[in-house]
Amino acid sequence: MRRTLLAIATLAACTALPAVAANNGDWTTPVAPHKIYGNTYYVGTKGLSAILVTSPQGHVLIDVPMSDNVALIEANIRKLGFRVEDVKLVLNSHAHFDHAGGIAQFAKDSGATVRATPAGAKEMQLGGDDATDPQHGEAPLYAKVDAIGDINDGTVVRVGTLALTAHITPGHTPGGTAWTWTSCEGKACKTIAYVDSLFAFSADGYRYSDHPAYVAEYRKTFDRVAALPCDMLITPHPSQGEGKTCAAYAKAGRQRLDEKLAEEAKP
């Protein structure tokens, strides 16, 4: 994962989005859409998650990674037997192009409403051009999203029988958000946690140590994630969370932030 992020940082300032994607081939590599558990399905690519949660009254989609993947994600939804037009709500983990870059087109195609935290909505409304983002200036921009910024910590969003709870997790971006919900198979139910990227990464010239209030919020994020109800962990880059608990995922994120701050403290 670290090699992937370093590659983005090198390329993003001087290349278009397709070139960045070409250097991270699994971001556009198709995989068969499949059930994760109960009414929760994976409709993304090999390297970028898009999560569909379904109900008879309408569906929720979390993340639409990259504009190049919209057609694939829509095809995956149809392959599972669902209608794109029945997706009523789009949510987001964090507003970088590789997780939000396709939201504007998908919302247009489906008619879905896009909701986020105030910080997340701001980032999407700016198409990723948010100066408060640690990766600002290097992360590629994308089509601006007409997002509603009405999600706070603990907000429960509902579509039909679905109820997904927001947990604010600023750090990787200011608007980072984790989502938890319950999916059942018969009488067996599990709490699923879709947890935002926790990796501390920044553009050249950005120093976390220059933003102590932001670092304090970042540390609270690790505590929140470690305490989440989390029978099953899913992450925006599938490989990040594979085989991990929420607590272990948070621990790894905390360690990376500490390493980053130690690097910045060197003379």
Contacts in CASP RR format, 6 or more apart in sequence:
PFRMAT RR
TARGET T0000
AUTHOR 0000-0000-0000
METHOD contacts of the structure
MODEL  1
MRRTLLAIATLAACTALPAVAANNGDWTTPVAPHKIYGNTYYVGTKGLSA
ILVTSPQGHVLIDVPMSDNVALIEANIRKLGFRVEDVKLVLNSHAHFDHA
GGIAQFAKDSGATVRATPAGAKEMQLGGDDATDPQHGEAPLYAKVDAIGD
INDGTVVRVGTLALTAHITPGHTPGGTAWTWTSCEGKACKTIAYVDSLFA
FSADGYRYSDHPAYVAEYRKTFDRVAALPCDMLITPHPSQGEGKTCAAYA
KAGRQRLDEKLAEEAKP
1 199 0 8 1.000
1 237 0 8 1.000
1 239 0 8 1.000
1 240 0 8 1.000
2 199 0 8 1.000
4 24 0 8 1.000
4 237 0 8 1.000
5 199 0 8 1.000
5 201 0 8 1.000
7 23 0 8 1.000
7 24 0 8 1.000
8 20 0 8 1.000
8 23 0 8 1.000
8 24 0 8 1.000
8 138 0 8 1.000
8 139 0 8 1.000
9 135 0 8 1.000
9 138 0 8 1.000
9 201 0 8 1.000
9 203 0 8 1.000
9 204 0 8 1.000
11 19 0 8 1.000
11 20 0 8 1.000
11 23 0 8 1.000
12 20 0 8 1.000
12 137 0 8 1.000
12 138 0 8 1.000
12 139 0 8 1.000
12 140 0 8 1.000
13 137 0 8 1.000
13 138 0 8 1.000
16 140 0 8 1.000
17 66 0 8 1.000
17 67 0 8 1.000
17 68 0 8 1.000
17 97 0 8 1.000
17 140 0 8 1.000
17 142 0 8 1.000
18 68 0 8 1.000
20 140 0 8 1.000
21 27 0 8 1.000
21 28 0 8 1.000
21 66 0 8 1.000
21 68 0 8 1.000
24 47 0 8 1.000
26 45 0 8 1.000
26 46 0 8 1.000
26 47 0 8 1.000
27 45 0 8 1.000
27 46 0 8 1.000
27 47 0 8 1.000
27 48 0 8 1.000
27 65 0 8 1.000
27 66 0 8 1.000
27 69 0 8 1.000
27 98 0 8 1.000
28 45 0 8 1.000
28 66 0 8 1.000
28 68 0 8 1.000
28 69 0 8 1.000
28 72 0 8 1.000
29 45 0 8 1.000
29 46 0 8 1.000
29 47 0 8 1.000
30 45 0 8 1.000
30 46 0 8 1.000
30 72 0 8 1.000
31 42 0 8 1.000
31 44 0 8 1.000
31 45 0 8 1.000
31 46 0 8 1.000
32 79 0 8 1.000
33 41 0 8 1.000
33 42 0 8 1.000
33 43 0 8 1.000
33 44 0 8 1.000
33 76 0 8 1.000
33 77 0 8 1.000
33 79 0 8 1.000
33 80 0 8 1.000
34 41 0 8 1.000
34 42 0 8 1.000
35 41 0 8 1.000
35 42 0 8 1.000
36 42 0 8 1.000
36 51 0 8 1.000
36 183 0 8 1.000
36 192 0 8 1.000
36 232 0 8 1.000
36 234 0 8 1.000
37 183 0 8 1.000
37 185 0 8 1.000
37 190 0 8 1.000
37 192 0 8 1.000
37 232 0 8 1.000
38 183 0 8 1.000
38 184 0 8 1.000
38 185 0 8 1.000
39 53 0 8 1.000
39 54 0 8 1.000
39 55 0 8 1.000
39 162 0 8 1.000
39 183 0 8 1.000
39 184 0 8 1.000
40 51 0 8 1.000
40 52 0 8 1.000
40 53 0 8 1.000
40 54 0 8 1.000
40 181 0 8 1.000
40 183 0 8 1.000
40 192 0 8 1.000
41 51 0 8 1.000
41 52 0 8 1.000
41 53 0 8 1.000
41 54 0 8 1.000
41 80 0 8 1.000
42 49 0 8 1.000
42 50 0 8 1.000
42 51 0 8 1.000
42 52 0 8 1.000
43 50 0 8 1.000
43 51 0 8 1.000
43 52 0 8 1.000
43 61 0 8 1.000
43 73 0 8 1.000
43 76 0 8 1.000
43 77 0 8 1.000
43 80 0 8 1.000
44 50 0 8 1.000
44 65 0 8 1.000
44 69 0 8 1.000
44 72 0 8 1.000
44 73 0 8 1.000
44 76 0 8 1.000
45 65 0 8 1.000
45 69 0 8 1.000
45 72 0 8 1.000
46 238 0 8 1.000
47 237 0 8 1.000
47 238 0 8 1.000
47 239 0 8 1.000
48 63 0 8 1.000
48 65 0 8 1.000
48 66 0 8 1.000
48 69 0 8 1.000
48 98 0 8 1.000
48 99 0 8 1.000
48 236 0 8 1.000
48 237 0 8 1.000
49 62 0 8 1.000
49 63 0 8 1.000
49 65 0 8 1.000
49 194 0 8 1.000
49 234 0 8 1.000
49 235 0 8 1.000
49 236 0 8 1.000
49 237 0 8 1.000
49 238 0 8 1.000
50 61 0 8 1.000
50 62 0 8 1.000
50 63 0 8 1.000
50 64 0 8 1.000
50 65 0 8 1.000
50 69 0 8 1.000
50 73 0 8 1.000
50 76 0 8 1.000
51 61 0 8 1.000
51 62 0 8 1.000
51 63 0 8 1.000
51 194 0 8 1.000
51 234 0 8 1.000
52 59 0 8 1.000
52 60 0 8 1.000
52 61 0 8 1.000
52 77 0 8 1.000
52 80 0 8 1.000
52 82 0 8 1.000
52 87 0 8 1.000
53 59 0 8 1.000
53 60 0 8 1.000
53 61 0 8 1.000
53 62 0 8 1.000
53 162 0 8 1.000
53 164 0 8 1.000
53 181 0 8 1.000
53 183 0 8 1.000
54 82 0 8 1.000
54 162 0 8 1.000
55 159 0 8 1.000
55 160 0 8 1.000
55 161 0 8 1.000
55 162 0 8 1.000
56 160 0 8 1.000
56 161 0 8 1.000
57 159 0 8 1.000
57 160 0 8 1.000
57 161 0 8 1.000
58 86 0 8 1.000
58 87 0 8 1.000
58 88 0 8 1.000
58 159 0 8 1.000
58 160 0 8 1.000
58 162 0 8 1.000
59 82 0 8 1.000
59 86 0 8 1.000
59 87 0 8 1.000
59 88 0 8 1.000
59 89 0 8 1.000
59 159 0 8 1.000
59 162 0 8 1.000
60 87 0 8 1.000
60 88 0 8 1.000
60 89 0 8 1.000
60 90 0 8 1.000
60 91 0 8 1.000
60 157 0 8 1.000
60 159 0 8 1.000
60 162 0 8 1.000
60 164 0 8 1.000
61 73 0 8 1.000
61 77 0 8 1.000
61 87 0 8 1.000
61 89 0 8 1.000
61 90 0 8 1.000
61 91 0 8 1.000
61 106 0 8 1.000
61 112 0 8 1.000
62 90 0 8 1.000
62 91 0 8 1.000
62 92 0 8 1.000
62 93 0 8 1.000
62 179 0 8 1.000
62 194 0 8 1.000
63 91 0 8 1.000
63 92 0 8 1.000
63 93 0 8 1.000
63 99 0 8 1.000
63 100 0 8 1.000
63 236 0 8 1.000
64 70 0 8 1.000
64 73 0 8 1.000
64 90 0 8 1.000
64 99 0 8 1.000
64 100 0 8 1.000
64 101 0 8 1.000
64 102 0 8 1.000
64 103 0 8 1.000
64 105 0 8 1.000
64 106 0 8 1.000
65 73 0 8 1.000
65 98 0 8 1.000
65 99 0 8 1.000
65 100 0 8 1.000
65 101 0 8 1.000
65 102 0 8 1.000
65 236 0 8 1.000
66 97 0 8 1.000
66 98 0 8 1.000
66 101 0 8 1.000
66 102 0 8 1.000
66 142 0 8 1.000
67 101 0 8 1.000
67 102 0 8 1.000
67 104 0 8 1.000
67 105 0 8 1.000
67 142 0 8 1.000
67 143 0 8 1.000
69 102 0 8 1.000
70 102 0 8 1.000
70 105 0 8 1.000
70 106 0 8 1.000
70 109 0 8 1.000
73 106 0 8 1.000
74 84 0 8 1.000
74 106 0 8 1.000
74 109 0 8 1.000
77 83 0 8 1.000
77 84 0 8 1.000
77 87 0 8 1.000
78 84 0 8 1.000
84 106 0 8 1.000
84 109 0 8 1.000
84 110 0 8 1.000
85 110 0 8 1.000
85 111 0 8 1.000
87 106 0 8 1.000
87 110 0 8 1.000
87 111 0 8 1.000
87 112 0 8 1.000
88 112 0 8 1.000
88 113 0 8 1.000
88 159 0 8 1.000
89 112 0 8 1.000
89 113 0 8 1.000
89 114 0 8 1.000
89 115 0 8 1.000
89 157 0 8 1.000
89 159 0 8 1.000
90 103 0 8 1.000
90 106 0 8 1.000
90 107 0 8 1.000
90 110 0 8 1.000
90 112 0 8 1.000
90 113 0 8 1.000
90 114 0 8 1.000
90 115 0 8 1.000
91 114 0 8 1.000
91 115 0 8 1.000
91 116 0 8 1.000
91 157 0 8 1.000
91 164 0 8 1.000
91 177 0 8 1.000
91 179 0 8 1.000
92 99 0 8 1.000
92 100 0 8 1.000
92 103 0 8 1.000
92 114 0 8 1.000
92 116 0 8 1.000
92 120 0 8 1.000
92 124 0 8 1.000
92 147 0 8 1.000
92 177 0 8 1.000
93 99 0 8 1.000
93 176 0 8 1.000
93 177 0 8 1.000
93 178 0 8 1.000
93 179 0 8 1.000
93 194 0 8 1.000
93 195 0 8 1.000
93 196 0 8 1.000
93 197 0 8 1.000
93 236 0 8 1.000
94 100 0 8 1.000
94 120 0 8 1.000
94 123 0 8 1.000
94 172 0 8 1.000
94 173 0 8 1.000
94 175 0 8 1.000
94 176 0 8 1.000
94 177 0 8 1.000
94 196 0 8 1.000
94 197 0 8 1.000
94 236 0 8 1.000
95 116 0 8 1.000
95 120 0 8 1.000
95 123 0 8 1.000
95 124 0 8 1.000
95 127 0 8 1.000
95 128 0 8 1.000
95 130 0 8 1.000
95 145 0 8 1.000
95 173 0 8 1.000
95 175 0 8 1.000
95 176 0 8 1.000
96 128 0 8 1.000
96 133 0 8 1.000
96 135 0 8 1.000
96 139 0 8 1.000
96 173 0 8 1.000
97 128 0 8 1.000
97 139 0 8 1.000
97 140 0 8 1.000
97 141 0 8 1.000
97 142 0 8 1.000
98 236 0 8 1.000
99 236 0 8 1.000
100 123 0 8 1.000
100 124 0 8 1.000
100 127 0 8 1.000
100 128 0 8 1.000
100 142 0 8 1.000
100 145 0 8 1.000
101 127 0 8 1.000
101 142 0 8 1.000
101 143 0 8 1.000
102 142 0 8 1.000
102 143 0 8 1.000
103 114 0 8 1.000
103 124 0 8 1.000
103 145 0 8 1.000
103 147 0 8 1.000
104 142 0 8 1.000
104 143 0 8 1.000
104 144 0 8 1.000
104 145 0 8 1.000
104 146 0 8 1.000
105 143 0 8 1.000
106 112 0 8 1.000
107 113 0 8 1.000
107 114 0 8 1.000
107 145 0 8 1.000
107 146 0 8 1.000
113 148 0 8 1.000
114 124 0 8 1.000
114 145 0 8 1.000
114 146 0 8 1.000
114 147 0 8 1.000
114 148 0 8 1.000
115 121 0 8 1.000
115 147 0 8 1.000
115 148 0 8 1.000
115 149 0 8 1.000
115 150 0 8 1.000
115 151 0 8 1.000
115 157 0 8 1.000
116 124 0 8 1.000
116 147 0 8 1.000
116 148 0 8 1.000
116 149 0 8 1.000
116 151 0 8 1.000
116 175 0 8 1.000
116 177 0 8 1.000
117 149 0 8 1.000
117 151 0 8 1.000
117 152 0 8 1.000
117 166 0 8 1.000
117 168 0 8 1.000
117 175 0 8 1.000
117 176 0 8 1.000
117 177 0 8 1.000
118 149 0 8 1.000
118 150 0 8 1.000
118 151 0 8 1.000
119 132 0 8 1.000
119 170 0 8 1.000
119 173 0 8 1.000
119 174 0 8 1.000
119 175 0 8 1.000
119 176 0 8 1.000
120 147 0 8 1.000
120 149 0 8 1.000
120 173 0 8 1.000
120 174 0 8 1.000
120 175 0 8 1.000
120 176 0 8 1.000
120 177 0 8 1.000
121 147 0 8 1.000
121 148 0 8 1.000
121 149 0 8 1.000
122 130 0 8 1.000
122 149 0 8 1.000
123 130 0 8 1.000
123 133 0 8 1.000
123 173 0 8 1.000
123 174 0 8 1.000
123 175 0 8 1.000
124 144 0 8 1.000
124 145 0 8 1.000
124 147 0 8 1.000
125 144 0 8 1.000
125 145 0 8 1.000
125 146 0 8 1.000
125 147 0 8 1.000
126 144 0 8 1.000
127 141 0 8 1.000
127 142 0 8 1.000
127 143 0 8 1.000
127 144 0 8 1.000
127 145 0 8 1.000
128 136 0 8 1.000
128 139 0 8 1.000
128 141 0 8 1.000
128 142 0 8 1.000
129 136 0 8 1.000
129 141 0 8 1.000
130 136 0 8 1.000
130 173 0 8 1.000
130 174 0 8 1.000
132 174 0 8 1.000
133 139 0 8 1.000
133 173 0 8 1.000
133 174 0 8 1.000
134 171 0 8 1.000
134 172 0 8 1.000
134 173 0 8 1.000
134 200 0 8 1.000
134 201 0 8 1.000
134 202 0 8 1.000
134 203 0 8 1.000
134 206 0 8 1.000
134 208 0 8 1.000
135 173 0 8 1.000
135 201 0 8 1.000
135 202 0 8 1.000
135 203 0 8 1.000
135 206 0 8 1.000
136 203 0 8 1.000
136 206 0 8 1.000
137 203 0 8 1.000
138 203 0 8 1.000
138 204 0 8 1.000
139 203 0 8 1.000
151 157 0 8 1.000
151 166 0 8 1.000
151 177 0 8 1.000
152 166 0 8 1.000
152 168 0 8 1.000
153 166 0 8 1.000
153 167 0 8 1.000
153 168 0 8 1.000
154 165 0 8 1.000
154 166 0 8 1.000
154 167 0 8 1.000
155 165 0 8 1.000
155 166 0 8 1.000
156 163 0 8 1.000
156 164 0 8 1.000
156 165 0 8 1.000
156 166 0 8 1.000
157 163 0 8 1.000
157 164 0 8 1.000
157 166 0 8 1.000
158 164 0 8 1.000
162 181 0 8 1.000
163 181 0 8 1.000
163 182 0 8 1.000
164 179 0 8 1.000
164 180 0 8 1.000
164 181 0 8 1.000
165 179 0 8 1.000
165 180 0 8 1.000
165 181 0 8 1.000
166 177 0 8 1.000
166 178 0 8 1.000
166 179 0 8 1.000
167 177 0 8 1.000
167 178 0 8 1.000
167 179 0 8 1.000
167 180 0 8 1.000
167 224 0 8 1.000
167 225 0 8 1.000
167 228 0 8 1.000
168 175 0 8 1.000
168 176 0 8 1.000
168 177 0 8 1.000
168 221 0 8 1.000
168 224 0 8 1.000
169 176 0 8 1.000
169 177 0 8 1.000
169 178 0 8 1.000
169 195 0 8 1.000
169 196 0 8 1.000
169 198 0 8 1.000
169 221 0 8 1.000
169 224 0 8 1.000
169 225 0 8 1.000
170 176 0 8 1.000
170 214 0 8 1.000
170 217 0 8 1.000
170 218 0 8 1.000
170 221 0 8 1.000
171 198 0 8 1.000
171 200 0 8 1.000
171 214 0 8 1.000
171 217 0 8 1.000
171 218 0 8 1.000
171 221 0 8 1.000
172 196 0 8 1.000
172 197 0 8 1.000
172 198 0 8 1.000
172 199 0 8 1.000
172 200 0 8 1.000
172 201 0 8 1.000
174 214 0 8 1.000
176 196 0 8 1.000
177 196 0 8 1.000
178 193 0 8 1.000
178 194 0 8 1.000
178 195 0 8 1.000
178 196 0 8 1.000
178 224 0 8 1.000
178 225 0 8 1.000
178 228 0 8 1.000
179 193 0 8 1.000
179 194 0 8 1.000
180 191 0 8 1.000
180 192 0 8 1.000
180 193 0 8 1.000
180 194 0 8 1.000
180 228 0 8 1.000
180 229 0 8 1.000
180 230 0 8 1.000
181 191 0 8 1.000
181 192 0 8 1.000
182 189 0 8 1.000
182 190 0 8 1.000
182 191 0 8 1.000
182 192 0 8 1.000
183 189 0 8 1.000
183 190 0 8 1.000
183 192 0 8 1.000
184 190 0 8 1.000
190 231 0 8 1.000
190 232 0 8 1.000
191 229 0 8 1.000
191 230 0 8 1.000
191 231 0 8 1.000
191 232 0 8 1.000
192 231 0 8 1.000
192 232 0 8 1.000
192 234 0 8 1.000
193 228 0 8 1.000
193 229 0 8 1.000
193 230 0 8 1.000
193 232 0 8 1.000
193 233 0 8 1.000
193 234 0 8 1.000
193 246 0 8 1.000
194 234 0 8 1.000
194 235 0 8 1.000
194 236 0 8 1.000
195 225 0 8 1.000
195 228 0 8 1.000
195 230 0 8 1.000
195 233 0 8 1.000
195 234 0 8 1.000
195 235 0 8 1.000
195 246 0 8 1.000
195 249 0 8 1.000
196 235 0 8 1.000
196 236 0 8 1.000
197 235 0 8 1.000
197 236 0 8 1.000
197 237 0 8 1.000
197 240 0 8 1.000
198 221 0 8 1.000
198 222 0 8 1.000
198 225 0 8 1.000
198 249 0 8 1.000
198 250 0 8 1.000
198 252 0 8 1.000
198 253 0 8 1.000
198 254 0 8 1.000
198 256 0 8 1.000
199 240 0 8 1.000
199 253 0 8 1.000
199 256 0 8 1.000
200 208 0 8 1.000
200 218 0 8 1.000
200 253 0 8 1.000
200 256 0 8 1.000
200 257 0 8 1.000
200 259 0 8 1.000
200 260 0 8 1.000
201 260 0 8 1.000
202 208 0 8 1.000
202 260 0 8 1.000
207 264 0 8 1.000
208 214 0 8 1.000
208 215 0 8 1.000
208 218 0 8 1.000
208 257 0 8 1.000
208 260 0 8 1.000
208 261 0 8 1.000
208 264 0 8 1.000
209 215 0 8 1.000
209 261 0 8 1.000
209 264 0 8 1.000
209 265 0 8 1.000
215 257 0 8 1.000
215 261 0 8 1.000
218 257 0 8 1.000
219 254 0 8 1.000
219 257 0 8 1.000
221 250 0 8 1.000
222 250 0 8 1.000
222 251 0 8 1.000
222 253 0 8 1.000
222 254 0 8 1.000
222 257 0 8 1.000
223 250 0 8 1.000
225 246 0 8 1.000
225 247 0 8 1.000
225 249 0 8 1.000
225 250 0 8 1.000
226 246 0 8 1.000
226 247 0 8 1.000
226 250 0 8 1.000
226 251 0 8 1.000
227 246 0 8 1.000
228 246 0 8 1.000
230 245 0 8 1.000
230 246 0 8 1.000
230 247 0 8 1.000
233 241 0 8 1.000
233 243 0 8 1.000
233 244 0 8 1.000
233 245 0 8 1.000
233 246 0 8 1.000
233 249 0 8 1.000
234 241 0 8 1.000
235 241 0 8 1.000
235 249 0 8 1.000
240 249 0 8 1.000
241 249 0 8 1.000
244 252 0 8 1.000
END
